[in-house]
Amino acid sequence: MITGGVSVIIWRRLGVALGGIFGLYEIVPGFLFSALVIYIVSKLDKEPSQDIIDEFEKVKGLNSQTNA
């Protein structure tokens, strides 16, 4: 969220000053920059512990029973 918000503010100011590609609606680059940061952080972060994986699978199983 921080990345998206900051990029929207910066993109808006660049659009006013420079025009061209910076005239693009600022939510588009904000979304793209946020998605890129989410991907990078997920790759740099450690794998979840087995306890977390087990908890996820347990809730996933309960959820599939509810939707069936």
Backbone as a printed PyTorch tensor [residue, N CA C, xyz], in Angstrom:
tensor([[[  0.8190,  -1.1910,   0.0000],
         [  0.0000,   0.0000,   0.0000],
         [  0.8610,   1.2520,   0.0000]],

        [[  1.9380,   1.2210,   0.7490],
         [  2.8150,   2.3880,   0.8020],
         [  3.4160,   2.6480,  -0.5680]],

        [[  3.8950,   1.5880,  -1.2150],
         [  4.4950,   1.7360,  -2.5400],
         [  3.4920,   2.3170,  -3.5270]],

        [[  2.2870,   1.7950,  -3.5280],
         [  1.2610,   2.2950,  -4.4400],
         [  0.9320,   3.7530,  -4.1840]],

        [[  0.7650,   4.1070,  -2.9180],
         [  0.4450,   5.4910,  -2.5680],
         [  1.5360,   6.4670,  -2.9540]],

        [[  2.7750,   6.1010,  -2.6460],
         [  3.9070,   6.9700,  -2.9820],
         [  4.0510,   7.0940,  -4.4950]],

        [[  3.9130,   5.9800,  -5.1990],
         [  4.0630,   6.0390,  -6.6560],
         [  2.9520,   6.8770,  -7.2960]],

        [[  1.7490,   6.8430,  -6.7410],
         [  0.6620,   7.6720,  -7.2660],
         [  0.9960,   9.1480,  -7.0990]],

        [[  1.4940,   9.5220,  -5.9380],
         [  1.8410,  10.9250,  -5.6860],
         [  2.9660,  11.3740,  -6.6080]],

        [[  4.0220,  10.5760,  -6.6990],
         [  5.1580,  10.9360,  -7.5510],
         [  4.7400,  10.9670,  -9.0160]],

        [[  3.9910,   9.9620,  -9.4570],
         [  3.5610,   9.8890, -10.8540],
         [  2.7140,  11.1030, -11.2220]],

        [[  1.8550,  11.5020, -10.3110],
         [  0.9870,  12.6640, -10.5560],
         [  1.8230,  13.9230, -10.7510]],

        [[  2.8320,  14.0930,  -9.9070],
         [  3.6910,  15.2780, -10.0160],
         [  4.5310,  15.2340, -11.2920]],

        [[  5.0140,  14.0610, -11.6630],
         [  5.7780,  13.9340, -12.9020],
         [  4.8910,  14.1850, -14.1190]],

        [[  3.6470,  13.7460, -14.0500],
         [  2.7120,  13.9630, -15.1540],
         [  2.4710,  15.4290, -15.4180]],

        [[  2.3670,  16.2000, -14.3520],
         [  2.1550,  17.6380, -14.4950],
         [  3.4090,  18.2900, -15.0680]],

        [[  4.5790,  17.8640, -14.5860],
         [  5.8320,  18.4930, -14.9960],
         [  6.3140,  18.0330, -16.3690]],

        [[  6.2080,  16.7440, -16.6700],
         [  6.8360,  16.1980, -17.8690],
         [  5.8650,  15.8120, -18.9750]],

        [[  4.6570,  15.4330, -18.6390],
         [  3.7060,  14.9830, -19.6530],
         [  4.1210,  13.6480, -20.2460]],

        [[  3.7610,  13.3970, -21.4870],
         [  4.1190,  12.1460, -22.1570],
         [  3.5420,  10.9370, -21.4470]],

        [[  4.3770,   9.9140, -21.2540],
         [  3.9210,   8.6870, -20.5880],
         [  3.4960,   8.9660, -19.1460]],

        [[  4.0410,  10.0230, -18.5500],
         [  3.6840,  10.3610, -17.1740],
         [  2.2790,  10.9540, -17.0870]],

        [[  1.6470,  11.2030, -18.2280],
         [  0.2680,  11.6580, -18.2560],
         [ -0.7250,  10.5200, -18.0610]],

        [[ -0.2140,   9.2780, -18.0420],
         [ -1.0490,   8.0940, -17.8240],
         [ -1.7140,   8.1790, -16.4500]],

        [[ -2.9700,   7.7370, -16.3760],
         [ -3.7000,   7.7480, -15.1050],
         [ -2.8610,   7.0650, -14.0290]],

        [[ -2.6540,   7.7280, -12.9130],
         [ -1.6640,   7.3000, -11.9160],
         [ -1.9800,   5.9970, -11.1930]],

        [[ -3.2130,   5.5260, -11.2480],
         [ -3.5180,   4.2670, -10.5580],
         [ -2.8680,   3.0690, -11.2660]],

        [[ -2.6460,   3.1900, -12.5760],
         [ -2.0410,   2.0840, -13.3330],
         [ -0.6040,   1.8320, -12.8830]],

        [[  0.2860,   2.8370, -12.9050],
         [  1.6390,   2.5720, -12.4000],
         [  1.6490,   2.2680, -10.9020]],

        [[  0.7280,   2.8520, -10.1400],
         [  0.6440,   2.5470,  -8.7150],
         [  0.3680,   1.0760,  -8.4760]],

        [[ -0.5560,   0.5120,  -9.2450],
         [ -0.8680,  -0.9130,  -9.1460],
         [  0.3300,  -1.7550,  -9.5660]],

        [[  0.9600,  -1.3900, -10.6800],
         [  2.1000,  -2.1650, -11.1840],
         [  3.2780,  -2.1460, -10.2120]],

        [[  3.6020,  -0.9790,  -9.6680],
         [  4.7000,  -0.8960,  -8.6970],
         [  4.3760,  -1.6950,  -7.4370]],

        [[  3.1420,  -1.6300,  -6.9740],
         [  2.7410,  -2.3960,  -5.7890],
         [  2.8510,  -3.8920,  -6.0360]],

        [[  2.3800,  -4.3410,  -7.1970],
         [  2.4670,  -5.7650,  -7.5340],
         [  3.9190,  -6.2190,  -7.6060]],

        [[  4.7780,  -5.3800,  -8.1690],
         [  6.2000,  -5.7090,  -8.2660],
         [  6.8310,  -5.8340,  -6.8810]],

        [[  6.5290,  -4.9180,  -5.9850],
         [  7.0800,  -4.9740,  -4.6270],
         [  6.5440,  -6.1960,  -3.8790]],

        [[  5.2790,  -6.5230,  -4.0410],
         [  4.7130,  -7.7180,  -3.4050],
         [  5.4520,  -8.9600,  -3.8730]],

        [[  5.7030,  -9.0580,  -5.1690],
         [  6.4170, -10.2130,  -5.7250],
         [  7.8440, -10.2920,  -5.1730]],

        [[  8.5500,  -9.1740,  -5.1730],
         [  9.9410,  -9.1590,  -4.6960],
         [ 10.0110,  -9.5430,  -3.2250]],

        [[  9.1550,  -8.9720,  -2.4040],
         [  9.1670,  -9.2810,  -0.9680],
         [  8.8110, -10.7430,  -0.7300]],

        [[  7.8750, -11.2870,  -1.4980],
         [  7.5130, -12.6950,  -1.3120],
         [  8.6720, -13.6150,  -1.6710]],

        [[  9.4920, -13.2160,  -2.6290],
         [ 10.6530, -14.0320,  -3.0040],
         [ 11.7970, -13.8920,  -1.9980]],

        [[ 11.9270, -12.7350,  -1.3700],
         [ 13.0000, -12.5060,  -0.4020],
         [ 12.6690, -13.0430,   0.9850]],

        [[ 11.3890, -13.2100,   1.2730],
         [ 10.9530, -13.6700,   2.5910],
         [ 11.1940, -15.1730,   2.7260]],

        [[ 11.2840, -15.6380,   3.9650],
         [ 11.5010, -17.0680,   4.2100],
         [ 10.2180, -17.8590,   3.9690]],

        [[ 10.3790, -19.1510,   3.7840],
         [  9.2370, -20.0480,   3.6110],
         [  8.4690, -20.1420,   4.9350]],

        [[  7.1560, -20.3660,   4.8870],
         [  6.3950, -20.4950,   6.1300],
         [  6.7860, -21.7680,   6.8840]],

        [[  6.6510, -21.7090,   8.2030],
         [  6.9770, -22.8790,   9.0190],
         [  5.9340, -23.9730,   8.7940]],

        [[  6.2680, -25.1810,   9.2170],
         [  5.3440, -26.3070,   9.0430],
         [  4.0540, -26.0850,   9.8300]],

        [[  4.1480, -25.4210,  10.9950],
         [  2.9410, -25.1120,  11.7770],
         [  1.9700, -24.2390,  10.9770]],

        [[  2.5010, -23.2530,  10.3020],
         [  1.6620, -22.3560,   9.5000],
         [  1.0400, -23.1120,   8.3340]],

        [[  1.8200, -23.9520,   7.6820],
         [  1.3110, -24.7450,   6.5570],
         [  0.2020, -25.6820,   7.0270]],

        [[  0.4130, -26.3320,   8.1780],
         [ -0.6080, -27.2320,   8.7280],
         [ -1.8980, -26.4760,   9.0540]],

        [[ -1.7610, -25.3080,   9.6610],
         [ -2.9290, -24.4860,   9.9960],
         [ -3.6750, -24.0750,   8.7230]],

        [[ -2.9330, -23.6840,   7.7090],
         [ -3.5460, -23.3010,   6.4370],
         [ -4.3290, -24.4650,   5.8320]],

        [[ -3.7200, -25.6330,   5.8210],
         [ -4.3850, -26.8110,   5.2480],
         [ -5.6340, -27.1850,   6.0430]],

        [[ -5.5700, -27.0240,   7.3700],
         [ -6.7220, -27.3170,   8.2220],
         [ -7.8870, -26.3850,   7.8840]],

        [[ -7.6130, -25.0980,   7.7950],
         [ -8.6590, -24.1220,   7.4820],
         [ -9.1620, -24.3190,   6.0520]],

        [[ -8.2580, -24.6310,   5.1490],
         [ -8.6480, -24.8970,   3.7610],
         [ -9.6130, -26.0820,   3.6910]],

        [[ -9.3400, -27.1250,   4.4750],
         [-10.2310, -28.2800,   4.5240],
         [-11.5880, -27.9270,   5.1050]],

        [[-11.6020, -27.1280,   6.1750],
         [-12.8710, -26.6930,   6.7680],
         [-13.6700, -25.8440,   5.7880]],

        [[-12.9830, -25.0060,   5.0570],
         [-13.6480, -24.1330,   4.0930],
         [-14.2520, -24.9360,   2.9480]],

        [[-13.5500, -25.9590,   2.4940],
         [-14.0810, -26.7690,   1.3920],
         [-15.2870, -27.5910,   1.8530]],

        [[-15.3260, -27.9790,   3.1270],
         [-16.4830, -28.7010,   3.6580],
         [-17.7010, -27.7860,   3.7220]],

        [[-17.4740, -26.5330,   4.0690],
         [-18.5600, -25.5630,   4.1810],
         [-19.1620, -25.2540,   2.8170]],

        [[-18.3190, -25.1880,   1.7940],
         [-18.7860, -24.8350,   0.4480],
         [-19.3650, -26.0150,  -0.3160]],

        [[-19.2090, -27.2230,   0.1990],
         [-19.6900, -28.4070,  -0.5310],
         [-21.1690, -28.6180,  -0.3740]]])
